[in-house]
């Protein structure tokens, strides 16, 4: 049953406020968000943009939500260019080249029942938290902008993909015809990925290439358990590298030729081993990234600038510090010399091109790096409570420990490892990240701080993440 916007107003504004996250809007379709809600969000977006591009992923509800968003925007007199179904990076590319803002309908890596919208400025920078909050305030206060109807036009999505592929093919080429297994997970990346890699000289072995908004083959967020088919494909086809993408194609992960899932830091080493031969500047990494990134930066005599978690911070700080590269543990990366925003397809292509220049295999390259023991666990905690828990822990830890960093959650550093506890910006979760130089050190830190977290939340259950 569809639930209209007036329902939310009757039960109180907090019931709709929770769909407005730090970096985007997300909710369960038919429960938290529907066409009426999206129309009002589109109308509110007109306070920021009078000439916008709108795109979408392949979720079953995305077409209707995209149409509703565009209607709300044109009601306010704004012009809309509808690029239809595209990977997020391709839609961002078109908006950037067109010098227009972008609204993209997606719930990214969340399950099929979810949907929402991400906002980007014309320069490729995602909306900041205060900007998303302003849109939320307009929506929940039922403010409506009404002007002479704006103009809506549709662009040819295939031509946009062609332009995107041609642009990247001029920047990158395979040194040798390496074989790449590409797991699209029935997601939007399939629309451009196969075409892009073949154009740049690779042999492609596709996995789960058929678009399907119900994601029947695996979860939209590629996890270790979801990579079995990709690993089998790599082994049976003797592939040099495997790549898996999330639902809207804005995040990626790599799998080596011997079937190992690479961490974000390991993937970065493959990229940086070529990138830093030409590009200057520091490396940007979020607070969750392991000490391996510091080791890699030191290997190339580069500095690391730490940032809060979130691709908006990633893009912003990379520009501000004139960095050559930026990474997040979640699988977001940016190479400014390729594109001025994070795009999983472009970055994974760069990684494949870097590998094609090596005599060593991906597995051999990763074996050059030292081993750190790393684990991340998640604990369910309501959106209302999670930030209060973090605030209490931050105060306690500052009194108790010497090295405490609080740019995002609270991180405590020790000589043999570190712990980060932070509230998820996209889910009702608190995440704890632990790293140490030994397995015993990891277990010691995990036991100590997990106990504190469980006591503070009153919960004992946890979900282990890879």
DARAQUI-V303266 format. One record per pair of residues at least 24 apart in sequence whose C-alpha atoms are under 10 Angstrom apart, sorted by the first residue. I is the first residue (numbers start at 1). J is the second residue. Records with the same first field share a line. If there is no record, write none. Layout:
I = J ; J
This chain:
1 = 30 ; 31
2 = 29 ; 30 ; 31 ; 32 ; 33 ; 34 ; 35 ; 36
3 = 29 ; 30 ; 31 ; 32 ; 33 ; 34 ; 35 ; 36 ; 37
4 = 30 ; 31 ; 32 ; 33 ; 34 ; 35 ; 36 ; 37
5 = 32 ; 33 ; 34 ; 35 ; 36 ; 37 ; 38 ; 39 ; 40 ; 139 ; 140 ; 142
6 = 36 ; 37 ; 142
8 = 32 ; 33 ; 37 ; 140
9 = 140 ; 141 ; 142
12 = 140
13 = 136 ; 137 ; 139 ; 140 ; 141
14 = 140 ; 384
15 = 140
16 = 136 ; 139 ; 140
17 = 133 ; 136 ; 137 ; 139 ; 140
18 = 136 ; 383 ; 384
19 = 115 ; 116 ; 136 ; 426
20 = 116 ; 117 ; 129 ; 132 ; 133 ; 134 ; 135 ; 136 ; 137 ; 426
21 = 118 ; 129 ; 132 ; 133 ; 136 ; 383 ; 424 ; 425 ; 426 ; 427
22 = 127 ; 128 ; 129 ; 130 ; 131 ; 132 ; 133 ; 310 ; 312 ; 424 ; 425 ; 426
23 = 117 ; 118 ; 119 ; 120 ; 126 ; 127 ; 128 ; 129 ; 130 ; 131 ; 132 ; 133 ; 310 ; 311 ; 312 ; 313 ; 425 ; 426
24 = 103 ; 104 ; 106 ; 107 ; 116 ; 117 ; 118 ; 119 ; 120 ; 126 ; 127 ; 128 ; 129 ; 131 ; 132 ; 133 ; 425 ; 426
25 = 105 ; 106 ; 107 ; 115 ; 116 ; 117 ; 118 ; 119 ; 132 ; 135 ; 136 ; 426
26 = 105 ; 106 ; 107 ; 108 ; 110 ; 114 ; 115 ; 116 ; 117 ; 118 ; 426 ; 427
27 = 107 ; 110 ; 113 ; 114 ; 115 ; 116 ; 117 ; 426 ; 427
28 = 107 ; 110 ; 111 ; 112 ; 113 ; 114 ; 115 ; 116
29 = 60 ; 61 ; 62 ; 65 ; 112 ; 113 ; 114 ; 115 ; 116
30 = 61 ; 113 ; 114 ; 115
31 = 113 ; 114
32 = 114 ; 115 ; 116
33 = 65 ; 114 ; 115 ; 116
34 = 61 ; 64 ; 65 ; 68 ; 115 ; 116
35 = 61 ; 62 ; 64 ; 65 ; 66 ; 67 ; 68 ; 69 ; 72
36 = 65 ; 68 ; 69 ; 72
37 = 65 ; 68 ; 69 ; 72 ; 139 ; 140
38 = 64 ; 65 ; 66 ; 67 ; 68 ; 69 ; 70 ; 71 ; 72 ; 105 ; 116 ; 117 ; 139
39 = 65 ; 66 ; 67 ; 68 ; 69 ; 70 ; 71 ; 72 ; 73 ; 74 ; 75 ; 139
40 = 68 ; 69 ; 71 ; 72 ; 73 ; 75 ; 135 ; 136 ; 138 ; 139 ; 140 ; 142 ; 143 ; 144 ; 145
41 = 68 ; 69 ; 70 ; 72 ; 73 ; 117 ; 135 ; 136 ; 138 ; 139 ; 140 ; 144
42 = 66 ; 67 ; 68 ; 69 ; 70 ; 71 ; 72 ; 73 ; 74 ; 75 ; 76 ; 78 ; 103 ; 117 ; 135 ; 139
43 = 68 ; 69 ; 70 ; 71 ; 72 ; 73 ; 74 ; 75 ; 76 ; 77 ; 78 ; 135 ; 138 ; 139 ; 143 ; 144 ; 145 ; 146
44 = 69 ; 72 ; 73 ; 76 ; 134 ; 135 ; 136 ; 137 ; 138 ; 139 ; 142 ; 143 ; 144 ; 145
45 = 69 ; 70 ; 72 ; 73 ; 76 ; 78 ; 103 ; 119 ; 131 ; 132 ; 134 ; 135 ; 136 ; 138 ; 139 ; 145
46 = 72 ; 73 ; 74 ; 75 ; 76 ; 77 ; 78 ; 79 ; 135 ; 145
47 = 73 ; 76 ; 78 ; 134 ; 135 ; 138 ; 145
48 = 101 ; 121 ; 131 ; 134 ; 135
49 = 73 ; 78 ; 79 ; 80 ; 100 ; 101 ; 102 ; 103 ; 121 ; 122
50 = 74 ; 76 ; 77 ; 78 ; 79 ; 80 ; 100 ; 101 ; 150
51 = 77 ; 78 ; 79 ; 80 ; 81 ; 99 ; 100 ; 101 ; 102 ; 122 ; 150 ; 151 ; 152
52 = 78 ; 79 ; 80 ; 81 ; 82 ; 95 ; 98 ; 99 ; 100 ; 101 ; 102 ; 103 ; 120 ; 121 ; 122 ; 152
53 = 79 ; 80 ; 81 ; 82 ; 83 ; 84 ; 91 ; 92 ; 94 ; 95 ; 96 ; 98 ; 99 ; 100 ; 101 ; 102 ; 103 ; 104 ; 120 ; 122 ; 152 ; 153 ; 154 ; 155
54 = 80 ; 81 ; 82 ; 83 ; 84 ; 85 ; 91 ; 92 ; 95 ; 100 ; 101 ; 102 ; 103 ; 104 ; 105 ; 117 ; 118 ; 119 ; 154
55 = 81 ; 82 ; 83 ; 84 ; 85 ; 86 ; 87 ; 88 ; 90 ; 91 ; 92 ; 95 ; 102 ; 103 ; 104 ; 105 ; 106 ; 117 ; 118 ; 157
56 = 82 ; 83 ; 84 ; 85 ; 86 ; 87 ; 88 ; 91 ; 103 ; 104 ; 105 ; 106 ; 107 ; 116 ; 117 ; 118 ; 188 ; 248
57 = 84 ; 85 ; 86 ; 87 ; 88 ; 104 ; 105 ; 106 ; 107 ; 108 ; 115 ; 187 ; 188 ; 189 ; 211 ; 213 ; 247 ; 248 ; 249
58 = 84 ; 85 ; 86 ; 87 ; 105 ; 106 ; 112 ; 186 ; 187 ; 188 ; 211 ; 212 ; 213 ; 214 ; 215 ; 247 ; 248
59 = 85 ; 105 ; 106 ; 107 ; 108 ; 111 ; 112 ; 113 ; 114 ; 115 ; 187 ; 188 ; 211 ; 212 ; 213 ; 214 ; 215 ; 247 ; 248
60 = 112 ; 113 ; 114 ; 115 ; 212 ; 213 ; 214
61 = 105 ; 106 ; 112 ; 113 ; 114 ; 115 ; 116 ; 213
62 = 104 ; 105 ; 106 ; 107 ; 114 ; 115 ; 116 ; 117 ; 213
63 = 105
64 = 105
65 = 105 ; 106 ; 115 ; 116 ; 117
66 = 103 ; 104 ; 105 ; 106 ; 116 ; 117
67 = 105
69 = 103 ; 104 ; 105 ; 117
70 = 103 ; 150 ; 151 ; 152
71 = 149 ; 150 ; 152
72 = 144 ; 145 ; 146 ; 149 ; 150
73 = 145 ; 146 ; 149 ; 150 ; 151 ; 152
74 = 145 ; 146 ; 147 ; 148 ; 149 ; 150 ; 151 ; 152
75 = 144 ; 145 ; 146 ; 147 ; 148 ; 149 ; 150 ; 151
76 = 144 ; 145 ; 146 ; 147 ; 148 ; 149 ; 150
77 = 145 ; 146 ; 147 ; 148 ; 149 ; 150 ; 151
78 = 147 ; 148 ; 149 ; 150 ; 151 ; 152
79 = 149 ; 150 ; 151 ; 152 ; 153
80 = 150 ; 151 ; 152 ; 153 ; 154
81 = 151 ; 152 ; 153 ; 154 ; 155
82 = 152 ; 153 ; 154 ; 155 ; 156 ; 157
83 = 153 ; 154 ; 155 ; 156 ; 157 ; 158 ; 160
84 = 154 ; 155 ; 156 ; 157 ; 158
85 = 157 ; 158 ; 188 ; 191 ; 248
86 = 157 ; 158 ; 160 ; 161 ; 187 ; 188 ; 189 ; 190 ; 191 ; 192 ; 248 ; 249
87 = 161 ; 187 ; 188 ; 189 ; 190 ; 191 ; 192 ; 193 ; 247 ; 248 ; 249 ; 250 ; 343 ; 344 ; 345
88 = 118 ; 188 ; 189 ; 247 ; 248 ; 249 ; 250 ; 251 ; 342 ; 343 ; 344 ; 345
89 = 124 ; 164 ; 188 ; 189 ; 192 ; 248 ; 249 ; 250 ; 251 ; 339 ; 341 ; 342 ; 343 ; 344 ; 345 ; 346
90 = 157 ; 160 ; 161 ; 162 ; 163 ; 164 ; 165 ; 188 ; 189 ; 191 ; 192 ; 249 ; 250 ; 343 ; 345 ; 346
91 = 157 ; 160 ; 161 ; 164
92 = 120 ; 121 ; 122 ; 123 ; 124 ; 125 ; 341 ; 342 ; 343
93 = 122 ; 123 ; 124 ; 160 ; 161 ; 163 ; 164 ; 167 ; 339 ; 340 ; 341 ; 343
94 = 122 ; 157 ; 160 ; 161 ; 163 ; 164
95 = 120 ; 121 ; 122 ; 123 ; 124
96 = 120 ; 121 ; 122 ; 123 ; 124 ; 125 ; 339 ; 340 ; 341
97 = 122 ; 123 ; 124 ; 164
98 = 122 ; 123
99 = 123 ; 124
100 = 124
101 = 125 ; 126
102 = 126
104 = 248
105 = 248
106 = 247 ; 248
107 = 220 ; 247 ; 248 ; 426
108 = 187 ; 188 ; 220 ; 221 ; 246 ; 247 ; 248 ; 249 ; 250 ; 251
109 = 187 ; 219 ; 220 ; 221 ; 222 ; 245 ; 246 ; 247 ; 248 ; 249 ; 250 ; 251
110 = 219 ; 220 ; 221 ; 246 ; 247 ; 426 ; 427
111 = 213 ; 214 ; 215 ; 219 ; 220 ; 221 ; 247
112 = 212 ; 213 ; 214 ; 215 ; 216 ; 219 ; 220 ; 247
113 = 213 ; 214
120 = 312
123 = 340 ; 341
124 = 312 ; 315 ; 316 ; 339 ; 340 ; 341 ; 342
125 = 311 ; 312 ; 313 ; 314 ; 315 ; 316 ; 319 ; 340 ; 341 ; 342
126 = 310 ; 311 ; 312 ; 313 ; 314 ; 315 ; 316 ; 341
127 = 312 ; 313
128 = 310 ; 312 ; 313 ; 316
129 = 312
157 = 191
158 = 191 ; 192
160 = 192
161 = 191 ; 192 ; 193 ; 195 ; 196
162 = 192 ; 195 ; 196
164 = 192 ; 196 ; 346
165 = 192 ; 193 ; 195 ; 196 ; 197 ; 198 ; 199 ; 200 ; 346
166 = 196 ; 199 ; 200
167 = 338 ; 339
168 = 196 ; 197 ; 199 ; 200 ; 338 ; 339 ; 345 ; 346 ; 349 ; 350
169 = 196 ; 197 ; 198 ; 199 ; 200 ; 201 ; 346 ; 349
170 = 200
171 = 200 ; 337 ; 338 ; 350
172 = 197 ; 199 ; 200 ; 201 ; 338 ; 346 ; 349 ; 350 ; 352 ; 353 ; 354
173 = 197 ; 198 ; 199 ; 200 ; 201 ; 202 ; 349 ; 350 ; 352 ; 353 ; 354 ; 356
174 = 198 ; 199 ; 200 ; 201 ; 202 ; 349 ; 350 ; 352 ; 353 ; 354 ; 355 ; 356 ; 357
175 = 200 ; 201 ; 202 ; 352 ; 353 ; 354 ; 355 ; 356 ; 357 ; 358
176 = 201 ; 202 ; 203 ; 353 ; 355 ; 356 ; 357 ; 358
177 = 201 ; 202 ; 203 ; 204 ; 240 ; 353 ; 356
178 = 202 ; 203 ; 204 ; 239 ; 240 ; 241 ; 352 ; 353 ; 355 ; 356 ; 357
179 = 203 ; 204 ; 205 ; 234 ; 237 ; 238 ; 239 ; 240 ; 241 ; 242 ; 257 ; 352 ; 356
180 = 204 ; 205 ; 206 ; 233 ; 234 ; 237 ; 238 ; 239 ; 240 ; 241 ; 242 ; 243 ; 257 ; 349 ; 352
181 = 205 ; 206 ; 207 ; 230 ; 231 ; 232 ; 233 ; 234 ; 235 ; 237 ; 238 ; 239 ; 240 ; 241 ; 242 ; 243 ; 244 ; 254 ; 255 ; 257
182 = 206 ; 207 ; 208 ; 209 ; 230 ; 233 ; 234 ; 241 ; 242 ; 243 ; 244 ; 245 ; 254 ; 255
183 = 207 ; 208 ; 209 ; 218 ; 222 ; 227 ; 229 ; 230 ; 231 ; 233 ; 242 ; 243 ; 244 ; 245 ; 246 ; 252 ; 253
184 = 208 ; 209 ; 210 ; 211 ; 217 ; 218 ; 220 ; 222 ; 230 ; 243 ; 244 ; 245 ; 246 ; 247 ; 248 ; 249 ; 252
185 = 209 ; 210 ; 211 ; 212 ; 215 ; 216 ; 217 ; 218 ; 219 ; 220 ; 221 ; 222 ; 226 ; 227 ; 230 ; 244 ; 245 ; 246 ; 247 ; 248 ; 249
186 = 210 ; 211 ; 212 ; 213 ; 214 ; 215 ; 216 ; 217 ; 218 ; 219 ; 220 ; 245 ; 246 ; 247 ; 248
187 = 211 ; 212 ; 213 ; 214 ; 215 ; 220 ; 245 ; 246 ; 247 ; 248 ; 249
188 = 212 ; 213 ; 245 ; 246 ; 247 ; 248 ; 249 ; 250
189 = 244 ; 245 ; 246 ; 247 ; 248 ; 249 ; 250 ; 251 ; 252 ; 344 ; 345
190 = 245 ; 247 ; 248 ; 249 ; 345
191 = 249
192 = 249 ; 345
193 = 245 ; 249 ; 344 ; 345 ; 346 ; 348 ; 349
196 = 345 ; 346 ; 349
197 = 345 ; 346 ; 348 ; 349 ; 352 ; 353
200 = 349 ; 353
201 = 353
202 = 349 ; 352 ; 353 ; 356
203 = 239
204 = 239 ; 242
205 = 230 ; 233 ; 234 ; 237 ; 239 ; 242
206 = 230 ; 233 ; 242 ; 243
207 = 233 ; 242 ; 243 ; 244
208 = 244
212 = 247
213 = 247
215 = 247
219 = 246 ; 247
220 = 245 ; 246 ; 247 ; 248 ; 249
221 = 245 ; 246 ; 247 ; 248 ; 251 ; 252 ; 330
222 = 246 ; 247 ; 251 ; 252 ; 253
223 = 253 ; 261 ; 465 ; 466
224 = 260 ; 261 ; 465 ; 466
225 = 466
227 = 255 ; 259 ; 260 ; 261
228 = 259
230 = 255 ; 259
231 = 255 ; 256 ; 257 ; 258 ; 259 ; 260 ; 261
232 = 259
233 = 259
234 = 258 ; 259
235 = 259
240 = 352 ; 355 ; 356 ; 361 ; 362 ; 363
241 = 351 ; 352 ; 355 ; 356 ; 361 ; 362 ; 363
242 = 348 ; 352 ; 362
243 = 344 ; 345 ; 348 ; 349 ; 351 ; 352
244 = 344 ; 348
245 = 331 ; 344 ; 345 ; 348
246 = 331 ; 344
248 = 344
249 = 343 ; 344 ; 345
250 = 331 ; 332 ; 333 ; 342 ; 343 ; 344 ; 345 ; 346
251 = 328 ; 330 ; 331 ; 332 ; 333 ; 342 ; 343 ; 344 ; 345 ; 347 ; 348
252 = 330 ; 331 ; 332 ; 333 ; 343 ; 344 ; 345 ; 347 ; 348
253 = 329 ; 330 ; 331 ; 332 ; 344 ; 348
254 = 331 ; 348 ; 351 ; 352 ; 362
255 = 362 ; 363
256 = 361 ; 362 ; 363 ; 364 ; 365 ; 366
257 = 361 ; 362 ; 363 ; 364
258 = 361 ; 362 ; 363 ; 364
259 = 362 ; 363
260 = 362 ; 363 ; 366
261 = 466
262 = 362 ; 363 ; 366
263 = 289 ; 290 ; 292 ; 329 ; 330 ; 331 ; 366 ; 466
264 = 289 ; 290 ; 292 ; 293 ; 327 ; 328 ; 329 ; 330 ; 331 ; 332 ; 333
265 = 289 ; 290 ; 291 ; 292 ; 293 ; 294 ; 295 ; 296 ; 327 ; 328 ; 329 ; 331 ; 369
266 = 292 ; 293 ; 296 ; 362 ; 365 ; 366 ; 367 ; 368 ; 369
267 = 327 ; 331 ; 333 ; 348 ; 351 ; 362 ; 366
268 = 293 ; 296 ; 325 ; 326 ; 327 ; 328 ; 333 ; 347 ; 351
269 = 293 ; 295 ; 296 ; 297 ; 299 ; 351 ; 365 ; 366 ; 368 ; 369
270 = 350 ; 351 ; 352 ; 353 ; 354 ; 355 ; 358 ; 362 ; 365 ; 366
271 = 325 ; 335 ; 347 ; 348 ; 349 ; 350 ; 351 ; 352 ; 353 ; 354 ; 355
272 = 296 ; 297 ; 300 ; 324 ; 325 ; 335 ; 350 ; 351 ; 354
273 = 299 ; 300 ; 351 ; 354 ; 355 ; 358 ; 365
274 = 350 ; 351 ; 353 ; 354 ; 355 ; 357 ; 358
275 = 324 ; 325 ; 335 ; 337 ; 350 ; 351 ; 354
276 = 300 ; 301 ; 302 ; 324 ; 325
278 = 324 ; 337
279 = 323 ; 324 ; 325 ; 335 ; 336 ; 337
280 = 322 ; 323 ; 324 ; 325
281 = 318 ; 321 ; 322 ; 323 ; 324 ; 325
282 = 318 ; 321 ; 322 ; 323 ; 324 ; 325 ; 326
283 = 317 ; 318 ; 321 ; 322 ; 323 ; 324 ; 325 ; 326 ; 327
284 = 313 ; 314 ; 315 ; 317 ; 318 ; 319 ; 321 ; 322 ; 323 ; 324 ; 325 ; 326 ; 327 ; 328 ; 333 ; 334
285 = 309 ; 313 ; 314 ; 317 ; 318 ; 325 ; 326 ; 327 ; 328 ; 329 ; 333
286 = 310 ; 311 ; 313 ; 314 ; 326 ; 327 ; 328 ; 329 ; 330 ; 407 ; 408
287 = 328 ; 329 ; 405 ; 406 ; 407 ; 408 ; 409 ; 410 ; 411 ; 420 ; 433
288 = 328 ; 329 ; 330 ; 376 ; 408 ; 411 ; 419 ; 420 ; 421 ; 422 ; 432 ; 433 ; 434 ; 435
289 = 327 ; 328 ; 329 ; 330 ; 433 ; 435
290 = 329 ; 372 ; 373 ; 374 ; 417 ; 418 ; 433 ; 434 ; 435 ; 436
291 = 372 ; 374 ; 417 ; 418 ; 435 ; 436 ; 437
292 = 369 ; 370 ; 371 ; 372
293 = 327
295 = 369 ; 370
296 = 369 ; 370
306 = 407
307 = 407 ; 408
308 = 406 ; 407 ; 408 ; 409
309 = 407 ; 408 ; 409 ; 422 ; 424 ; 425
310 = 408 ; 425 ; 426
311 = 341 ; 342
312 = 341 ; 342
314 = 341 ; 342
315 = 340 ; 341 ; 342
316 = 340 ; 341
370 = 437
371 = 436 ; 437 ; 438
372 = 417 ; 435 ; 436 ; 437 ; 438 ; 439 ; 442
373 = 417 ; 434 ; 435 ; 436 ; 437 ; 438 ; 439 ; 440 ; 441 ; 442 ; 443
374 = 417 ; 418 ; 419 ; 433 ; 434 ; 435 ; 436 ; 437 ; 438 ; 439 ; 442 ; 443 ; 466
375 = 419 ; 432 ; 433 ; 434 ; 435 ; 436 ; 442 ; 443 ; 446 ; 464 ; 465 ; 466
376 = 419 ; 420 ; 421 ; 431 ; 432 ; 433 ; 434 ; 435 ; 446 ; 463 ; 464 ; 465 ; 466
377 = 421 ; 429 ; 430 ; 431 ; 432 ; 433 ; 434 ; 446 ; 450 ; 462 ; 463 ; 464 ; 465 ; 466
378 = 421 ; 422 ; 423 ; 424 ; 428 ; 429 ; 430 ; 431 ; 432 ; 433 ; 461 ; 462 ; 463 ; 464 ; 465
379 = 423 ; 424 ; 428 ; 429 ; 430 ; 431 ; 432 ; 450 ; 453 ; 454 ; 457 ; 459 ; 460 ; 461 ; 462 ; 463 ; 464
380 = 424 ; 427 ; 428 ; 429 ; 430 ; 431 ; 457 ; 459 ; 460 ; 461 ; 462 ; 463
381 = 423 ; 424 ; 427 ; 428 ; 429 ; 430 ; 431 ; 457 ; 458 ; 459
382 = 423 ; 427 ; 428 ; 429 ; 430 ; 457
383 = 423 ; 424 ; 425 ; 426 ; 427 ; 428 ; 429 ; 430
384 = 428
385 = 423 ; 428 ; 429 ; 430 ; 457
386 = 422 ; 423 ; 424 ; 425 ; 428 ; 429 ; 430 ; 431 ; 457
387 = 422 ; 423 ; 424 ; 425 ; 429 ; 430
388 = 423 ; 456 ; 457
389 = 421 ; 422 ; 423 ; 430 ; 453 ; 456 ; 457
390 = 421 ; 422 ; 423 ; 430 ; 453 ; 456 ; 457
391 = 422
392 = 456
393 = 421 ; 422 ; 452 ; 453 ; 456
394 = 421 ; 422
414 = 445
416 = 441 ; 442 ; 445
417 = 441 ; 442 ; 445
418 = 442 ; 445 ; 446
419 = 445 ; 446 ; 449 ; 450
420 = 449
421 = 449 ; 450 ; 453
429 = 462 ; 463
430 = 457 ; 462
431 = 462 ; 463 ; 464 ; 465
432 = 464 ; 465
433 = 465
